[in-house]
Amino acid sequence: MIDLVAAIGLVLVIEGAFYAGLPSVAKAMMRQGVEAPDQTLRLCGLAALALGVGVVWLARVSA
C-alpha cells in the first residue's frame, strides 16, 4: 500500500512540474487532446499503460 501511495505522489510531482514549468506547452497539448479522435486517445492510453506496467515490472525484477 505504501508503494501505491508513493507512486501516486510521484505522478503528482511529475505532472505538477510539467504544468509549472511549461504551462503553454500543457495548454497546447490539452487542445490537441480535445481535438483528437477517441480511438487515437484510446490507443495512446493503452500504449502508456503498457509502458508503465513494463517499467514497474523492470523496476521490481531488478530490485
Salt bridges, closest charged atoms under 4 A:
ASP3 OD2 - ARG60 NH2 2.54
